[in-house]
Amino acid sequence: MSDEANLEFADLFEQSCKNRTWEDRVVKGTITAIDNNFITVDVGLKSEGRVPVDEFAHGREKTELKVGDKIDVYIDRYEGRNGSIVLSREKALRAAAWDDFEKAFKAGTTIMGTLYSRVKGGFMVDLNGATAFLPGSQVDVRPMKDITSLMGVEQPFLILKMDKLRENIVVSRRGVLEGANAEERARVVSNLTEGQEITGIVKNITNYGAFVDIGGVDGLLHNTDISWKRVNHPSEVLHPGQEVKVKLIKFNKETQRISLGMKQLTTDPWGGVDVEFKVGARVKGKVTNVTDYGIFVEIKEGVEGLIYISEISWKKNISPSKIAVAGEEIEVVILDVDMEKRRIGLGLKQLQASPWDDIEKELSVGQVFEGIISSVTDFGIFVKINDNVDGMVHINDISWEKVTEEDLAKYKKNDVIKVKVLDIDREKERISLGIKQLTENPRGGATVNMKKGAVVTCIVSGIKEDGIAVNLVNGASGIIKKIDLAKDRQDRRFDRFAVGEKVDAEIISIDKTGTKIGLSIKALEIQEEKQTIREYGSSDSGASLGDILGVAVGQKKEE
């Protein structure tokens, strides 16, 4: 290699090293030319560099520049044999801004930025040339459905996290708002008192109520405090941005939770309701809601009553939705008024004559008839008596043997079956029917009235540790526990009873199969004692209980 060639190589190497010392630095340059795509900048090196015009926009209004202006640029690299320079305005601004970001991050102070783009999980923010990420959860103190009003507006942000090496910045708008709200909240809260009337702006609506801004502080206006009327959803009455007058009904100084009310500013419609609406009165009202368990009716502005499902029709298991619809006006009967619980019981079936008034004219205990099955359940069969009344054959009264699912499945709706009337209870609106009672007990003996409270004769079958085992004449087994052997404690001795002996007792419990019975001699003695007092005693006779019972026993002996 010639000396001339060696010299040229040495110059190039020296120039290359010199150029590298300028790379990755921010320098001051002078604009020498501007065209549609590039701005040419002289940075005092061998050649000029160019910066794309787009790097001066940053998502906002394009910066007005002219030849001769001095600007900061970042020397990115040298390219080519002639040493052309690649410059960057964005990197210069970003490098200059990072010092400010680090100071703001350490001090917890705000920086100005502009929201300019939506990305997955949040938004991009321009921080004077540097790009930051704003998570969706950090936009506002409450979720915002529409942030159009925030886009393109310069506003303060707090830096939550930054990594200069990766050029990663995460910011928060919510933190700024919470900080401002804390100061404003403290000022406003110091002047709040329960019972105070305030004008506020509806800020947000939820399923359970609305948040109202009362001067920089939010209070909750719960659904139940919006109106004396039923409010299914606050949007029926309120909308965001609406000005409302509210009353501060509760303020917890420890949690600083504020409860507001609108209905408290109006007269309570429940005042004097118990005087205005007497039990038994007929009134007209408007159906406000229909549920599975009943119908709500407004009988006065702000006063609702409930027609419970059992009070809708004399016919059992009828759907409320088949009787009334919301908005309909109907007549009802006042059944009860509870001022303390603010509840009014209403009735609809009471407007019609009760089918139970003349039920004894249609049926009598012991009567046998053929009826249509109206429904079959896992506990028995319902048989139609008339259009409004059904009787029930309990599963224990279907057969003398244990009834299985297969046995029950033989009975179908609308089948005609023969049944026997076992009991009619007008008070409880129940009619007990039986199928097995149409035949004799295969185990022998007369049928026994298997009801709680019935008195039966049974035979002692064994003496056990916990009581006396007995058999009833229908084949069922039972037990008389020691505590039920007698009313008087001294008579509760097992030696008073012998296997094979007959005793009378009262049925006090029946298991689901109807084969295991709980009995009590004590209950029977108490029952007989009460009956004796009714027959032989009087409130003004002056006779003692012993005298009365003595007379009764004497008369029985004479008989």
C-alpha positions in Angstrom: 0.0 0.0 0.0 1.4 3.5 -1.0 2.1 6.2 1.5 -0.7 8.3 -0.1 -3.2 5.5 0.3 -2.1 5.0 3.9 -2.6 8.8 4.6 -6.1 8.7 3.1 -7.1 5.7 5.2 -5.7 7.4 8.3 -7.7 10.6 7.6 -10.9 8.6 7.1 -10.4 6.6 10.3 -9.7 9.8 12.2 -12.8 11.4 10.8 -14.9 8.3 11.5 -13.8 8.4 15.2 -14.5 12.1 15.4 -18.0 11.5 13.9 -18.8 8.8 16.5 -18.2 11.2 19.3 -21.0 13.3 18.0 -23.6 10.5 17.7 -26.3 10.0 20.3 -26.1 13.6 21.4 -28.5 16.6 21.5 -27.0 19.6 19.8 -28.2 23.1 18.8 -28.6 23.5 15.0 -29.7 26.2 12.6 -32.3 25.7 10.0 -30.9 26.3 6.5 -33.7 25.0 4.3 -37.4 23.8 4.5 -39.3 21.8 1.9 -42.5 19.7 2.0 -40.8 16.6 3.5 -37.6 17.6 5.3 -36.1 20.4 7.3 -32.3 20.8 6.7 -30.3 21.7 9.8 -26.6 22.8 10.1 -25.1 21.4 13.3 -21.5 22.6 12.7 -20.2 19.4 11.2 -18.8 18.6 7.8 -22.2 18.2 6.3 -25.8 19.2 7.1 -28.5 16.9 8.3 -32.2 16.5 7.6 -35.2 16.0 9.9 -38.6 14.7 8.6 -41.3 17.5 8.8 -43.6 15.0 10.6 -41.4 14.9 13.7 -42.4 18.5 14.4 -46.2 17.7 14.7 -46.4 15.2 17.7 -50.1 14.8 17.1 -50.9 18.5 17.7 -50.8 21.7 15.6 -47.7 21.7 13.4 -44.9 24.0 14.7 -44.3 27.1 12.6 -40.7 27.2 11.6 -38.5 29.4 9.3 -35.0 29.5 7.9 -32.5 30.8 10.5 -34.4 29.4 13.5 -32.2 27.5 16.0 -33.6 24.2 17.3 -32.4 21.3 19.3 -31.8 18.1 17.3 -30.5 14.6 18.1 -27.6 13.3 16.1 -28.8 9.8 15.4 -26.0 8.5 13.1 -23.6 9.2 10.1 -24.4 7.5 6.9 -22.5 7.0 3.7 -19.0 7.7 2.5 -19.7 11.5 2.4 -20.8 11.4 6.1 -24.4 12.5 5.7 -26.1 13.0 9.0 -29.4 11.5 10.2 -31.1 13.9 12.7 -34.1 13.5 14.9 -36.3 16.2 16.5 -38.4 13.7 18.4 -35.4 12.2 20.2 -34.1 15.6 21.0 -37.4 16.7 22.6 -37.7 13.3 24.4 -34.1 13.5 25.8 -34.7 17.1 27.0 -38.0 16.1 28.6 -36.7 13.1 30.5 -34.9 15.3 33.0 -38.2 17.1 33.7 -40.0 13.8 34.0 -37.6 12.4 36.5 -37.9 15.5 38.7 -41.7 15.4 38.5 -41.8 11.7 39.3 -39.6 12.0 42.4 -41.4 15.1 43.6 -44.9 13.7 42.8 -45.8 16.8 40.8 -47.9 16.9 37.6 -46.8 17.2 34.0 -48.8 18.5 31.1 -49.9 16.2 28.3 -52.5 15.5 25.6 -54.6 12.4 25.0 -54.3 11.6 21.3 -55.0 7.9 20.6 -56.9 4.9 22.0 -55.0 1.6 22.3 -55.6 -1.8 23.9 -56.1 -1.3 27.6 -55.9 2.5 27.6 -54.8 5.6 25.7 -51.6 7.2 24.4 -50.5 10.6 25.8 -48.2 13.1 24.2 -45.9 14.6 26.9 -44.3 17.4 24.9 -42.8 15.0 22.4 -42.4 12.0 24.6 -45.1 9.2 24.4 -46.7 7.8 27.6 -49.4 5.2 28.3 -52.5 6.0 30.2 -54.3 2.8 31.5 -58.1 2.8 31.2 -58.5 2.5 35.0 -56.5 5.7 35.5 -58.6 8.0 33.3 -61.1 9.1 36.0 -62.1 8.4 39.5 -65.1 6.4 38.1 -65.4 4.5 34.8 -66.2 6.7 31.8 -68.1 5.3 28.8 -67.2 8.3 26.6 -63.9 10.2 26.8 -64.3 12.2 23.6 -64.4 15.4 25.6 -60.8 14.6 26.9 -59.2 13.9 23.6 -56.8 16.6 22.2 -57.1 18.7 25.4 -53.9 19.6 27.3 -54.2 18.6 30.9 -52.1 17.6 33.9 -51.0 14.0 34.6 -49.1 12.2 37.4 -46.3 9.8 36.4 -46.9 6.4 38.0 -43.9 4.6 36.5 -41.0 5.4 34.2 -38.1 3.5 32.6 -35.6 5.7 30.8 -33.7 2.8 29.3 -36.8 1.4 27.7 -38.4 4.8 27.2 -41.5 3.6 29.0 -43.8 6.0 30.9 -47.1 5.2 32.6 -49.2 8.2 33.7 -52.5 8.8 35.6 -55.2 11.4 35.2 -57.2 9.8 38.1 -54.4 10.6 40.6 -54.6 14.3 39.7 -58.4 14.3 40.2 -58.2 12.4 43.5 -55.6 14.8 44.8 -57.7 17.8 43.9 -60.8 16.1 45.2 -59.2 15.4 48.5 -58.5 19.1 49.2 -62.0 20.1 47.9 -63.7 17.3 49.8 -62.0 18.3 53.1 -63.3 21.9 52.6 -66.8 20.9 51.6 -67.1 18.1 54.2 -66.2 20.5 57.0 -69.4 22.4 56.4 -71.7 19.5 56.1 -74.4 18.7 58.6 -77.2 16.1 58.6 -80.5 17.5 57.6 -79.0 20.1 55.4 -80.7 20.8 52.0 -78.3 21.0 49.1 -78.5 21.5 45.3 -76.3 19.0 43.4 -75.7 17.6 39.9 -76.3 14.0 39.0 -72.9 12.6 38.1 -73.4 8.9 37.6 -76.2 6.4 37.7 -76.0 2.8 38.8 -78.5 0.0 39.4 -78.8 0.8 43.1 -78.9 4.6 42.9 -77.2 7.8 41.7 -74.1 9.7 42.7 -74.7 13.4 43.1 -72.0 16.0 43.1 -72.7 18.5 45.9 -69.9 20.9 45.3 -66.8 18.7 44.7 -68.0 15.9 46.9 -70.1 12.9 45.8 -73.0 11.6 47.8 -75.1 8.5 47.2 -78.8 8.9 46.4 -80.1 5.3 46.9 -83.1 4.0 45.0 -85.2 3.8 48.1 -84.6 7.5 48.9 -85.4 8.9 45.4 -89.2 8.8 45.8 -91.9 7.6 48.0 -93.1 5.7 45.0 -91.4 2.4 43.8 -88.3 3.1 41.7 -87.1 0.1 39.8 -84.2 1.9 38.3 -82.9 5.5 39.0 -82.8 6.2 35.2 -86.7 6.2 35.3 -86.4 9.5 37.3 -82.9 10.9 36.9 -80.2 11.5 34.2 -76.6 12.5 34.3 -76.1 16.3 34.4 -79.5 16.9 36.0 -79.7 19.4 38.7 -81.5 18.1 41.8 -82.3 19.3 45.3 -81.4 16.8 48.0 -81.3 16.4 51.7 -78.2 15.1 53.6 -79.8 12.3 55.6 -76.7 10.6 56.9 -73.0 11.6 57.1 -70.4 9.2 58.5 -67.4 11.3 59.5 -65.1 8.3 59.9 -65.7 6.9 56.4 -66.8 10.2 55.0 -69.7 8.5 53.3 -72.6 10.8 52.4 -76.2 9.5 52.0 -78.7 11.8 50.3 -82.4 11.8 49.9 -85.0 13.4 47.6 -88.2 12.0 49.0 -87.3 13.4 52.4 -88.0 16.9 51.0 -91.6 16.0 50.4 -94.4 15.0 52.8 -94.4 11.4 53.9 -97.5 9.9 52.2 -97.7 7.2 54.9 -98.8 9.7 57.5 -102.3 8.8 58.6 -102.5 5.7 56.3 -103.9 3.5 59.1 -106.7 6.0 59.6 -107.5 6.5 55.9 -107.4 2.8 55.0 -109.4 0.6 57.4 -109.2 -3.2 57.3 -112.0 -4.6 55.2 -112.4 -1.4 53.1 -112.6 -1.7 49.3 -110.3 0.7 47.4 -109.1 1.2 43.8 -105.4 1.3 42.9 -102.9 1.1 40.1 -100.8 -2.1 39.5 -97.1 -1.0 39.7 -95.4 -4.4 39.6 -96.3 -8.1 39.0 -94.0 -10.7 40.6 -94.0 -14.5 41.0 -95.2 -14.0 44.6 -97.8 -11.4 44.2 -99.1 -8.1 42.8 -98.0 -4.6 44.0 -100.8 -2.0 43.9 -100.4 1.8 44.6 -103.6 2.7 46.5 -102.4 6.3 47.1 -99.6 8.5 45.7 -96.4 6.9 47.2 -98.3 4.2 49.1 -98.2 0.6 47.9 -99.7 -2.6 49.1 -99.1 -6.2 48.1 -101.7 -8.8 47.1 -99.8 -12.0 48.1 -100.3 -14.9 45.8 -102.5 -16.7 48.3 -104.9 -13.7 48.3 -105.3 -13.4 44.6 -107.8 -16.1 43.9 -109.7 -18.8 45.7 -108.2 -21.2 43.2 -104.7 -22.4 44.3 -101.4 -22.0 42.5 -102.6 -19.4 40.0 -100.0 -17.2 38.4 -100.2 -13.4 39.3 -99.3 -12.5 35.7 -102.5 -14.1 34.5 -104.5 -11.8 36.8 -103.1 -8.3 36.3 -100.6 -6.3 34.3 -98.6 -3.2 35.3 -100.5 0.1 34.8 -103.9 -1.6 35.2 -106.4 -0.1 37.7 -108.0 -2.7 39.9 -110.2 -2.9 43.0 -108.8 -4.5 46.2 -109.7 -5.2 49.8 -107.5 -3.9 52.7 -106.5 -7.0 54.8 -104.0 -5.4 57.2 -102.0 -2.3 57.7 -98.5 -2.4 59.4 -97.4 1.2 60.0 -94.1 0.2 61.6 -93.0 -1.9 58.7 -94.8 0.3 56.1 -96.7 -2.7 54.7 -100.2 -3.1 53.6 -101.7 -6.5 52.8 -104.3 -6.5 50.1 -106.8 -9.1 48.8 -108.4 -9.7 45.5 -110.2 -13.0 46.1 -112.2 -11.3 49.0 -114.2 -9.5 46.4 -115.9 -12.8 45.5 -117.9 -15.1 47.7 -115.8 -17.8 49.3 -116.3 -21.2 47.9 -115.6 -22.5 51.4 -118.8 -20.9 52.8 -121.0 -23.7 51.3 -118.4 -26.5 51.1 -120.2 -28.5 53.7 -123.3 -28.5 51.4 -121.3 -30.2 48.7 -119.2 -32.6 50.8 -119.4 -34.4 54.2 -116.8 -36.4 56.0 -117.1 -40.1 55.0 -118.6 -39.2 51.6 -117.4 -41.2 48.6 -117.3 -39.5 45.1 -115.6 -39.6 41.8 -113.4 -36.6 40.9 -110.9 -35.4 38.2 -107.2 -35.3 39.1 -106.0 -31.7 38.7 -102.4 -32.4 39.5 -100.0 -35.0 40.8 -97.1 -34.1 43.1 -94.4 -36.2 44.9 -96.4 -35.9 48.2 -99.9 -36.6 46.9 -102.7 -36.2 44.4 -105.0 -33.1 44.0 -108.6 -33.8 43.1 -111.0 -31.2 41.8 -114.0 -30.5 44.1 -115.3 -27.5 42.1 -113.9 -24.7 40.0 -112.0 -23.1 42.9 -111.4 -25.9 45.4 -109.2 -29.0 45.3 -108.9 -31.8 47.8 -105.7 -33.7 48.4 -105.0 -37.4 48.7 -101.8 -37.5 50.8 -99.3 -40.1 49.7 -99.9 -42.0 52.9 -103.6 -42.3 52.1 -103.2 -43.8 48.6 -102.5 -47.3 49.7 -102.3 -49.5 52.8 -98.9 -50.5 51.5 -95.9 -48.2 51.1 -96.4 -46.1 47.9 -93.4 -46.0 45.5 -92.7 -43.6 42.7 -93.9 -46.2 40.2 -97.2 -46.4 42.1 -97.6 -42.6 42.0 -96.8 -42.5 38.3 -99.9 -44.5 37.6 -102.1 -41.5 38.4 -102.3 -38.8 35.6 -103.8 -35.4 35.4 -107.5 -35.4 34.2 -107.9 -39.1 35.2 -111.1 -39.8 37.1 -110.7 -41.5 40.4 -112.9 -42.5 43.4 -112.0 -41.0 46.8 -113.3 -40.8 50.3 -113.6 -37.5 52.3 -111.5 -37.8 55.4 -111.6 -34.3 56.8 -112.8 -30.8 56.0 -110.9 -27.9 57.5 -112.6 -24.6 56.6 -110.2 -22.5 58.6 -107.1 -23.8 56.9 -109.0 -24.3 53.6 -108.0 -27.9 53.3 -109.9 -31.0 52.3 -108.3 -34.4 53.1 -109.2 -37.3 50.8 -108.3 -41.0 50.8 -108.1 -43.9 48.4 -107.0 -46.6 50.7 -109.9 -45.9 53.0 -112.3 -47.3 50.3 -111.1 -50.7 51.3 -110.6 -52.6 54.6 -107.2 -52.6 56.2 -105.6 -55.9 55.1 -103.9 -56.2 58.4 -107.3 -56.4 60.1 -109.1 -54.1 62.5 -111.0 -50.9 62.0 -109.4 -47.9 60.4 -108.0 -45.3 62.7 -108.2 -41.6 62.4 -104.5 -40.9 61.7 -104.4 -37.2 62.5 -102.4 -35.2 65.0 -104.7 -34.6 68.0 -106.8 -37.8 67.4 -107.3 -40.1 70.4 -106.6 -43.8 69.6 -106.6 -47.1 71.5 -103.3 -49.0 71.2 -101.8 -52.2 72.6 -98.5 -52.3 74.5 -96.0 -54.4 72.6 -92.9 -53.8 74.6 -91.1 -51.8 77.3 -88.0 -50.0 76.2 -85.4 -47.7 77.8 -86.9 -44.5 76.3 -90.6 -45.4 76.5 -93.5 -47.8 75.8 -93.7 -49.4 72.3 -97.3 -49.8 71.1 -99.3 -51.1 68.1 -102.3 -49.4 66.7 -105.2 -51.4 65.3 -104.4 -50.4 61.7 -101.0 -52.0 61.9 -99.0 -48.9 62.5 -96.4 -48.9 65.3 -95.9 -46.1 67.8 -94.1 -45.1 71.0 -95.1 -43.3 74.1 -91.9 -41.7 75.6 -91.4 -41.7 79.3 -92.2 -38.0 79.6 -95.6 -38.6 77.9 -96.6 -41.6 80.1 -98.5 -39.3 82.6 -99.1 -35.7 83.5 -97.9 -36.2 87.0 -94.2 -37.2 87.3 -94.8 -39.8 90.0 -97.0 -41.8 87.6 -94.4 -42.0 84.8 -93.4 -45.5 85.8 -92.8 -48.4 83.4 -94.2 -50.9 85.9 -97.7 -49.4 85.5 -97.8 -51.0 82.0 -97.8 -54.6 80.8 -97.3 -56.1 77.4 -100.7 -56.8 75.8 -102.5 -54.1 77.8 -104.7 -51.6 76.0 -104.1 -47.9 76.6 -105.7 -44.7 75.2 -103.4 -42.0 74.0 -103.4 -38.8 71.8 -101.4 -38.8 68.5 -98.8 -36.0 68.7 -96.6 -36.8 65.7 -96.7 -38.9 62.4 -93.7 -39.7 60.3 -93.8 -39.2 56.5 -94.6 -42.9 55.8 -97.6 -42.7 58.3 -96.4 -46.0 59.9 -94.5 -44.5 62.9 -96.6 -42.6 65.4 -95.7 -40.6 68.4 -98.3 -40.8 71.2 -98.9 -39.2 74.5 -101.1 -40.3 77.5 -100.1 -37.0 79.2 -101.6 -34.9 76.4 -104.8 -37.0 76.6 -105.0 -36.4 80.4 -104.6 -32.7 79.9 -107.2 -32.7 77.2 -109.7 -34.6 79.4 -109.0 -32.3 82.4 -109.8 -29.2 80.3 -113.0 -30.9 79.1 -114.0 -31.8 82.6 -113.6 -28.2 83.8 -115.7 -27.0 80.9 -118.5 -29.4 81.7 -118.5 -29.3 85.5 -116.8 -26.1 86.5 -117.7 -22.4 86.3 -115.8 -19.2 86.9 -118.0 -18.3 89.9 -118.6 -21.6 91.6 -115.8 -21.3 94.1 -115.0 -25.0 93.7 -111.3 -26.1 93.5 -109.9 -28.1 90.7 -109.7 -31.2 93.0 -113.4 -30.8 93.9 -114.4 -30.6 90.2 -112.4 -33.6 89.2 -113.7 -35.5 92.2 -117.3 -34.9 91.2 -116.5 -36.0 87.6 -114.8 -39.2 88.8 -117.8 -40.0 91.1 -120.3 -39.5 88.4 -118.4 -41.8 86.0 -118.3 -44.5 88.7 -122.1 -44.2 89.2 -122.5 -44.6 85.4 
